[in-house]
Amino acid sequence: MSSLFKQVCVVTGASRGIGRAIAEDLSSAGAQVATCAVQDAPRTGDWRVRCDVSDEEQVARFFADTETRLGPPDVLVINAGVLERAPIDELSARQWDRVLGVNLRGAFLCARAAWPSMKARRKGRILAIGSISGTLGTPLASAYNASKWGLTGFVKSIAEEGREHGIFCALVLPGSTDTDMLAQTAFPPVVETRDVAKVVRFLAAEAPFSMTGSAVEVFG
């Protein structure tokens, strides 16, 4: 029996792509999965809702309702993300704010919402889906890359805060993954969503605490 059996796992941005693959993989391992997405409620999960992770009130409500229906989160997978592509001189402040709002502010709001119950129980795992774009620069993606570089710094920082409380934190950095988001770019797919999901499951269930703060590369 999987160590994830009956564990409460929260996956954001789970309506498609990497998030959906992760939610399906965790469900197949016997976890109780709560999922959310901004446009439509995901089709995978035991508790599925619409939630804009950049909205503080919606995040608070999603986590409160999840705890009521399934219990406090044992694993949080921060996956929700958006991409706006434009040259820097054509990128609007609205586009910049949208990307940083979802990709970075959303990560903060979700981690903060899950933290108290994990801290109280001295157990929990927070995993974030970063990107190869958090390790390099690419044209037309300054906001997205900035958000992913920031996400790495954020998760590595809360990993240090979580050590004394038994909270494990790590990132997965996929390369060009076969998703609708990648289709907006000129990069060919080299990674399948199921490959990313397998790495997330390992970090959620088997990775030793000595790996907290790690950024695991899945570049293909």
C-alpha positions as protocol buffer text, in pm:
chain_id: "A"
residue {
  index: 1
  type: MET
  ca { x: 0 y: 0 z: 0 }
}
residue {
  index: 2
  type: SER
  ca { x: 134 y: 341 z: -95 }
}
residue {
  index: 3
  type: SER
  ca { x: 246 y: 576 z: 181 }
}
residue {
  index: 4
  type: LEU
  ca { x: 15 y: 829 z: 17 }
}
residue {
  index: 5
  type: PHE
  ca { x: -293 y: 618 z: 90 }
}
residue {
  index: 6
  type: LYS
  ca { x: -560 y: 844 z: 245 }
}
residue {
  index: 7
  type: GLN
  ca { x: -315 y: 1133 z: 261 }
}
residue {
  index: 8
  type: VAL
  ca { x: -473 y: 1470 z: 178 }
}
residue {
  index: 9
  type: CYS
  ca { x: -300 y: 1621 z: -125 }
}
residue {
  index: 10
  type: VAL
  ca { x: -381 y: 1963 z: -267 }
}
residue {
  index: 11
  type: VAL
  ca { x: -291 y: 2038 z: -630 }
}
residue {
  index: 12
  type: THR
  ca { x: -340 y: 2383 z: -781 }
}
residue {
  index: 13
  type: GLY
  ca { x: -381 y: 2447 z: -1152 }
}
residue {
  index: 14
  type: ALA
  ca { x: -504 y: 2091 z: -1201 }
}
residue {
  index: 15
  type: SER
  ca { x: -745 y: 2127 z: -1491 }
}
residue {
  index: 16
  type: ARG
  ca { x: -487 y: 2030 z: -1755 }
}
residue {
  index: 17
  type: GLY
  ca { x: -122 y: 1966 z: -1832 }
}
residue {
  index: 18
  type: ILE
  ca { x: 123 y: 1898 z: -1552 }
}
residue {
  index: 19
  type: GLY
  ca { x: -127 y: 1972 z: -1276 }
}
residue {
  index: 20
  type: ARG
  ca { x: -382 y: 1726 z: -1406 }
}
residue {
  index: 21
  type: ALA
  ca { x: -116 y: 1456 z: -1449 }
}
residue {
  index: 22
  type: ILE
  ca { x: 0 y: 1510 z: -1091 }
}
residue {
  index: 23
  type: ALA
  ca { x: -353 y: 1496 z: -951 }
}
residue {
  index: 24
  type: GLU
  ca { x: -427 y: 1176 z: -1142 }
}
residue {
  index: 25
  type: ASP
  ca { x: -100 y: 1015 z: -1028 }
}
residue {
  index: 26
  type: LEU
  ca { x: -160 y: 1103 z: -662 }
}
residue {
  index: 27
  type: SER
  ca { x: -517 y: 974 z: -686 }
}
residue {
  index: 28
  type: SER
  ca { x: -391 y: 647 z: -832 }
}
residue {
  index: 29
  type: ALA
  ca { x: -164 y: 615 z: -527 }
}
residue {
  index: 30
  type: GLY
  ca { x: -470 y: 627 z: -301 }
}
residue {
  index: 31
  type: ALA
  ca { x: -444 y: 989 z: -188 }
}
residue {
  index: 32
  type: GLN
  ca { x: -744 y: 1208 z: -121 }
}
residue {
  index: 33
  type: VAL
  ca { x: -692 y: 1488 z: -369 }
}
residue {
  index: 34
  type: ALA
  ca { x: -829 y: 1841 z: -362 }
}
residue {
  index: 35
  type: THR
  ca { x: -783 y: 2029 z: -688 }
}
residue {
  index: 36
  type: CYS
  ca { x: -847 y: 2378 z: -814 }
}
residue {
  index: 37
  type: ALA
  ca { x: -814 y: 2583 z: -1130 }
}
residue {
  index: 38
  type: VAL
  ca { x: -907 y: 2938 z: -1221 }
}
residue {
  index: 39
  type: GLN
  ca { x: -1135 y: 2889 z: -1521 }
}
residue {
  index: 40
  type: ASP
  ca { x: -1316 y: 2561 z: -1463 }
}
residue {
  index: 41
  type: ALA
  ca { x: -1316 y: 2314 z: -1176 }
}
residue {
  index: 42
  type: PRO
  ca { x: -1078 y: 2027 z: -1261 }
}
residue {
  index: 43
  type: ARG
  ca { x: -1221 y: 1690 z: -1359 }
}
residue {
  index: 44
  type: THR
  ca { x: -980 y: 1503 z: -1132 }
}
residue {
  index: 45
  type: GLY
  ca { x: -991 y: 1498 z: -752 }
}
residue {
  index: 46
  type: ASP
  ca { x: -1213 y: 1416 z: -456 }
}
residue {
  index: 47
  type: TRP
  ca { x: -1283 y: 1787 z: -400 }
}
residue {
  index: 48
  type: ARG
  ca { x: -1271 y: 2012 z: -706 }
}
residue {
  index: 49
  type: VAL
  ca { x: -1334 y: 2386 z: -721 }
}
residue {
  index: 50
  type: ARG
  ca { x: -1260 y: 2701 z: -914 }
}
residue {
  index: 51
  type: CYS
  ca { x: -1005 y: 2919 z: -738 }
}
residue {
  index: 52
  type: ASP
  ca { x: -784 y: 3206 z: -847 }
}
residue {
  index: 53
  type: VAL
  ca { x: -466 y: 3144 z: -649 }
}
residue {
  index: 54
  type: SER
  ca { x: -368 y: 3511 z: -676 }
}
residue {
  index: 55
  type: ASP
  ca { x: -681 y: 3607 z: -479 }
}
residue {
  index: 56
  type: GLU
  ca { x: -623 y: 3596 z: -102 }
}
residue {
  index: 57
  type: GLU
  ca { x: -987 y: 3540 z: -8 }
}
residue {
  index: 58
  type: GLN
  ca { x: -1042 y: 3263 z: -262 }
}
residue {
  index: 59
  type: VAL
  ca { x: -729 y: 3080 z: -146 }
}
residue {
  index: 60
  type: ALA
  ca { x: -830 y: 3105 z: 219 }
}
residue {
  index: 61
  type: ARG
  ca { x: -1176 y: 2970 z: 137 }
}
residue {
  index: 62
  type: PHE
  ca { x: -1039 y: 2684 z: -76 }
}
residue {
  index: 63
  type: PHE
  ca { x: -807 y: 2563 z: 199 }
}
residue {
  index: 64
  type: ALA
  ca { x: -1071 y: 2603 z: 470 }
}
residue {
  index: 65
  type: ASP
  ca { x: -1325 y: 2407 z: 266 }
}
residue {
  index: 66
  type: THR
  ca { x: -1067 y: 2140 z: 182 }
}
residue {
  index: 67
  type: GLU
  ca { x: -988 y: 2090 z: 548 }
}
residue {
  index: 68
  type: THR
  ca { x: -1359 y: 2063 z: 630 }
}
residue {
  index: 69
  type: ARG
  ca { x: -1426 y: 1808 z: 356 }
}
residue {
  index: 70
  type: LEU
  ca { x: -1105 y: 1604 z: 349 }
}
residue {
  index: 71
  type: GLY
  ca { x: -889 y: 1712 z: 640 }
}
residue {
  index: 72
  type: PRO
  ca { x: -573 y: 1923 z: 675 }
}
residue {
  index: 73
  type: PRO
  ca { x: -330 y: 1897 z: 383 }
}
residue {
  index: 74
  type: ASP
  ca { x: -44 y: 1651 z: 411 }
}
residue {
  index: 75
  type: VAL
  ca { x: 96 y: 1749 z: 71 }
}
residue {
  index: 76
  type: LEU
  ca { x: 59 y: 2074 z: -121 }
}
residue {
  index: 77
  type: VAL
  ca { x: 161 y: 2086 z: -487 }
}
residue {
  index: 78
  type: ILE
  ca { x: 190 y: 2445 z: -608 }
}
residue {
  index: 79
  type: ASN
  ca { x: 145 y: 2412 z: -983 }
}
residue {
  index: 80
  type: ALA
  ca { x: -82 y: 2692 z: -1104 }
}
residue {
  index: 81
  type: GLY
  ca { x: 98 y: 2911 z: -1353 }
}
residue {
  index: 82
  type: VAL
  ca { x: 45 y: 3142 z: -1649 }
}
residue {
  index: 83
  type: LEU
  ca { x: 263 y: 3269 z: -1932 }
}
residue {
  index: 84
  type: GLU
  ca { x: 257 y: 3608 z: -2106 }
}
residue {
  index: 85
  type: ARG
  ca { x: 495 y: 3640 z: -2402 }
}
residue {
  index: 86
  type: ALA
  ca { x: 608 y: 3979 z: -2531 }
}
residue {
  index: 87
  type: PRO
  ca { x: 925 y: 4183 z: -2582 }
}
residue {
  index: 88
  type: ILE
  ca { x: 1008 y: 4390 z: -2277 }
}
residue {
  index: 89
  type: ASP
  ca { x: 915 y: 4715 z: -2450 }
}
residue {
  index: 90
  type: GLU
  ca { x: 572 y: 4574 z: -2539 }
}
residue {
  index: 91
  type: LEU
  ca { x: 501 y: 4388 z: -2213 }
}
residue {
  index: 92
  type: SER
  ca { x: 230 y: 4574 z: -2021 }
}
residue {
  index: 93
  type: ALA
  ca { x: 225 y: 4623 z: -1646 }
}
residue {
  index: 94
  type: ARG
  ca { x: -103 y: 4431 z: -1644 }
}
residue {
  index: 95
  type: GLN
  ca { x: 64 y: 4131 z: -1808 }
}
residue {
  index: 96
  type: TRP
  ca { x: 359 y: 4150 z: -1568 }
}
residue {
  index: 97
  type: ASP
  ca { x: 129 y: 4168 z: -1267 }
}
residue {
  index: 98
  type: ARG
  ca { x: -82 y: 3875 z: -1390 }
}
residue {
  index: 99
  type: VAL
  ca { x: 219 y: 3646 z: -1426 }
}
residue {
  index: 100
  type: LEU
  ca { x: 378 y: 3743 z: -1096 }
}
residue {
  index: 101
  type: GLY
  ca { x: 37 y: 3735 z: -928 }
}
residue {
  index: 102
  type: VAL
  ca { x: -39 y: 3376 z: -1022 }
}
residue {
  index: 103
  type: ASN
  ca { x: 308 y: 3225 z: -1035 }
}
residue {
  index: 104
  type: LEU
  ca { x: 464 y: 3387 z: -729 }
}
residue {
  index: 105
  type: ARG
  ca { x: 199 y: 3559 z: -515 }
}
residue {
  index: 106
  type: GLY
  ca { x: -18 y: 3250 z: -562 }
}
residue {
  index: 107
  type: ALA
  ca { x: 262 y: 3027 z: -438 }
}
residue {
  index: 108
  type: PHE
  ca { x: 300 y: 3243 z: -128 }
}
residue {
  index: 109
  type: LEU
  ca { x: -74 y: 3249 z: -54 }
}
residue {
  index: 110
  type: CYS
  ca { x: -111 y: 2871 z: -91 }
}
residue {
  index: 111
  type: ALA
  ca { x: 199 y: 2786 z: 112 }
}
residue {
  index: 112
  type: ARG
  ca { x: 90 y: 3027 z: 384 }
}
residue {
  index: 113
  type: ALA
  ca { x: -258 y: 2871 z: 393 }
}
residue {
  index: 114
  type: ALA
  ca { x: -120 y: 2518 z: 432 }
}
residue {
  index: 115
  type: TRP
  ca { x: 155 y: 2610 z: 679 }
}
residue {
  index: 116
  type: PRO
  ca { x: -33 y: 2640 z: 1013 }
}
residue {
  index: 117
  type: SER
  ca { x: -181 y: 2289 z: 1010 }
}
residue {
  index: 118
  type: MET
  ca { x: 148 y: 2137 z: 893 }
}
residue {
  index: 119
  type: LYS
  ca { x: 337 y: 2327 z: 1162 }
}
residue {
  index: 120
  type: ALA
  ca { x: 89 y: 2221 z: 1430 }
}
residue {
  index: 121
  type: ARG
  ca { x: 122 y: 1854 z: 1330 }
}
residue {
  index: 122
  type: ARG
  ca { x: 497 y: 1883 z: 1265 }
}
residue {
  index: 123
  type: LYS
  ca { x: 456 y: 1713 z: 928 }
}
residue {
  index: 124
  type: GLY
  ca { x: 377 y: 1810 z: 572 }
}
residue {
  index: 125
  type: ARG
  ca { x: 527 y: 1850 z: 227 }
}
residue {
  index: 126
  type: ILE
  ca { x: 513 y: 2157 z: 6 }
}
residue {
  index: 127
  type: LEU
  ca { x: 620 y: 2099 z: -353 }
}
residue {
  index: 128
  type: ALA
  ca { x: 631 y: 2365 z: -624 }
}
residue {
  index: 129
  type: ILE
  ca { x: 649 y: 2323 z: -998 }
}
residue {
  index: 130
  type: GLY
  ca { x: 921 y: 2557 z: -1115 }
}
residue {
  index: 131
  type: SER
  ca { x: 1083 y: 2547 z: -1456 }
}
residue {
  index: 132
  type: ILE
  ca { x: 1407 y: 2529 z: -1646 }
}
residue {
  index: 133
  type: SER
  ca { x: 1315 y: 2895 z: -1705 }
}
residue {
  index: 134
  type: GLY
  ca { x: 1404 y: 2952 z: -1340 }
}
residue {
  index: 135
  type: THR
  ca { x: 1767 y: 2872 z: -1422 }
}
residue {
  index: 136
  type: LEU
  ca { x: 1826 y: 3072 z: -1740 }
}
residue {
  index: 137
  type: GLY
  ca { x: 1694 y: 3356 z: -1951 }
}
residue {
  index: 138
  type: THR
  ca { x: 1480 y: 3328 z: -2263 }
}
residue {
  index: 139
  type: PRO
  ca { x: 1353 y: 3603 z: -2493 }
}
residue {
  index: 140
  type: LEU
  ca { x: 990 y: 3718 z: -2478 }
}
residue {
  index: 141
  type: ALA
  ca { x: 939 y: 3559 z: -2134 }
}
residue {
  index: 142
  type: SER
  ca { x: 1088 y: 3804 z: -1885 }
}
residue {
  index: 143
  type: ALA
  ca { x: 786 y: 3801 z: -1652 }
}
residue {
  index: 144
  type: TYR
  ca { x: 754 y: 3422 z: -1658 }
}
residue {
  index: 145
  type: ASN
  ca { x: 1125 y: 3366 z: -1601 }
}
residue {
  index: 146
  type: ALA
  ca { x: 1135 y: 3622 z: -1322 }
}
residue {
  index: 147
  type: SER
  ca { x: 844 y: 3445 z: -1151 }
}
residue {
  index: 148
  type: LYS
  ca { x: 1016 y: 3106 z: -1174 }
}
residue {
  index: 149
  type: TRP
  ca { x: 1351 y: 3240 z: -1047 }
}
residue {
  index: 150
  type: GLY
  ca { x: 1154 y: 3397 z: -761 }
}
residue {
  index: 151
  type: LEU
  ca { x: 969 y: 3073 z: -691 }
}
residue {
  index: 152
  type: THR
  ca { x: 1299 y: 2891 z: -644 }
}
residue {
  index: 153
  type: GLY
  ca { x: 1415 y: 3150 z: -392 }
}
residue {
  index: 154
  type: PHE
  ca { x: 1081 y: 3141 z: -212 }
}
residue {
  index: 155
  type: VAL
  ca { x: 1069 y: 2762 z: -174 }
}
residue {
  index: 156
  type: LYS
  ca { x: 1433 y: 2736 z: -70 }
}
residue {
  index: 157
  type: SER
  ca { x: 1366 y: 3001 z: 195 }
}
residue {
  index: 158
  type: ILE
  ca { x: 1056 y: 2837 z: 344 }
}
residue {
  index: 159
  type: ALA
  ca { x: 1244 y: 2506 z: 341 }
}
residue {
  index: 160
  type: GLU
  ca { x: 1479 y: 2661 z: 595 }
}
residue {
  index: 161
  type: GLU
  ca { x: 1186 y: 2787 z: 801 }
}
residue {
  index: 162
  type: GLY
  ca { x: 1023 y: 2445 z: 786 }
}
residue {
  index: 163
  type: ARG
  ca { x: 1319 y: 2240 z: 908 }
}
residue {
  index: 164
  type: GLU
  ca { x: 1242 y: 2281 z: 1278 }
}
residue {
  index: 165
  type: HIS
  ca { x: 873 y: 2213 z: 1218 }
}
residue {
  index: 166
  type: GLY
  ca { x: 907 y: 1895 z: 1013 }
}
residue {
  index: 167
  type: ILE
  ca { x: 784 y: 2063 z: 694 }
}
residue {
  index: 168
  type: PHE
  ca { x: 957 y: 1939 z: 378 }
}
residue {
  index: 169
  type: CYS
  ca { x: 978 y: 2181 z: 83 }
}
residue {
  index: 170
  type: ALA
  ca { x: 1118 y: 2123 z: -265 }
}
residue {
  index: 171
  type: LEU
  ca { x: 1084 y: 2223 z: -628 }
}
residue {
  index: 172
  type: VAL
  ca { x: 1060 y: 2033 z: -953 }
}
residue {
  index: 173
  type: LEU
  ca { x: 1218 y: 2210 z: -1251 }
}
residue {
  index: 174
  type: PRO
  ca { x: 1080 y: 2059 z: -1573 }
}
residue {
  index: 175
  type: GLY
  ca { x: 1221 y: 2129 z: -1914 }
}
residue {
  index: 176
  type: SER
  ca { x: 1001 y: 2179 z: -2220 }
}
residue {
  index: 177
  type: THR
  ca { x: 696 y: 1975 z: -2126 }
}
residue {
  index: 178
  type: ASP
  ca { x: 425 y: 1873 z: -2370 }
}
residue {
  index: 179
  type: THR
  ca { x: 150 y: 2111 z: -2255 }
}
residue {
  index: 180
  type: ASP
  ca { x: -78 y: 2380 z: -2396 }
}
residue {
  index: 181
  type: MET
  ca { x: 151 y: 2641 z: -2240 }
}
residue {
  index: 182
  type: LEU
  ca { x: 454 y: 2510 z: -2426 }
}
residue {
  index: 183
  type: ALA
  ca { x: 254 y: 2525 z: -2749 }
}
residue {
  index: 184
  type: GLN
  ca { x: 260 y: 2905 z: -2714 }
}
residue {
  index: 185
  type: THR
  ca { x: 638 y: 2897 z: -2760 }
}
residue {
  index: 186
  type: ALA
  ca { x: 880 y: 2781 z: -3028 }
}
residue {
  index: 187
  type: PHE
  ca { x: 1033 y: 2511 z: -2805 }
}
residue {
  index: 188
  type: PRO
  ca { x: 971 y: 2144 z: -2893 }
}
residue {
  index: 189
  type: PRO
  ca { x: 848 y: 1913 z: -2616 }
}
residue {
  index: 190
  type: VAL
  ca { x: 1113 y: 1690 z: -2458 }
}
residue {
  index: 191
  type: VAL
  ca { x: 932 y: 1592 z: -2136 }
}
residue {
  index: 192
  type: GLU
  ca { x: 595 y: 1423 z: -2083 }
}
residue {
  index: 193
  type: THR
  ca { x: 360 y: 1540 z: -1808 }
}
residue {
  index: 194
  type: ARG
  ca { x: 358 y: 1189 z: -1659 }
}
residue {
  index: 195
  type: ASP
  ca { x: 735 y: 1213 z: -1609 }
}
residue {
  index: 196
  type: VAL
  ca { x: 693 y: 1525 z: -1398 }
}
residue {
  index: 197
  type: ALA
  ca { x: 412 y: 1359 z: -1204 }
}
residue {
  index: 198
  type: LYS
  ca { x: 635 y: 1064 z: -1116 }
}
residue {
  index: 199
  type: VAL
  ca { x: 898 y: 1296 z: -971 }
}
residue {
  index: 200
  type: VAL
  ca { x: 633 y: 1480 z: -769 }
}
residue {
  index: 201
  type: ARG
  ca { x: 503 y: 1150 z: -631 }
}
residue {
  index: 202
  type: PHE
  ca { x: 856 y: 1054 z: -523 }
}
residue {
  index: 203
  type: LEU
  ca { x: 901 y: 1386 z: -344 }
}
residue {
  index: 204
  type: ALA
  ca { x: 558 y: 1359 z: -185 }
}
residue {
  index: 205
  type: ALA
  ca { x: 599 y: 1004 z: -59 }
}
residue {
  index: 206
  type: GLU
  ca { x: 955 y: 878 z: -54 }
}
residue {
  index: 207
  type: ALA
  ca { x: 1214 y: 1155 z: -63 }
}
residue {
  index: 208
  type: PRO
  ca { x: 1415 y: 1173 z: 262 }
}
residue {
  index: 209
  type: PHE
  ca { x: 1397 y: 1490 z: 467 }
}
residue {
  index: 210
  type: SER
  ca { x: 1761 y: 1552 z: 379 }
}
residue {
  index: 211
  type: MET
  ca { x: 1633 y: 1659 z: 35 }
}
residue {
  index: 212
  type: THR
  ca { x: 1434 y: 1953 z: 172 }
}
residue {
  index: 213
  type: GLY
  ca { x: 1519 y: 2269 z: -17 }
}
residue {
  index: 214
  type: SER
  ca { x: 1614 y: 2073 z: -329 }
}
residue {
  index: 215
  type: ALA
  ca { x: 1538 y: 2183 z: -684 }
}
residue {
  index: 216
  type: VAL
  ca { x: 1503 y: 1862 z: -884 }
}
residue {
  index: 217
  type: GLU
  ca { x: 1574 y: 1904 z: -1255 }
}
residue {
  index: 218
  type: VAL
  ca { x: 1363 y: 1716 z: -1510 }
}
residue {
  index: 219
  type: PHE
  ca { x: 1510 y: 1850 z: -1830 }
}
residue {
  index: 220
  type: GLY
  ca { x: 1487 y: 1541 z: -2051 }
}
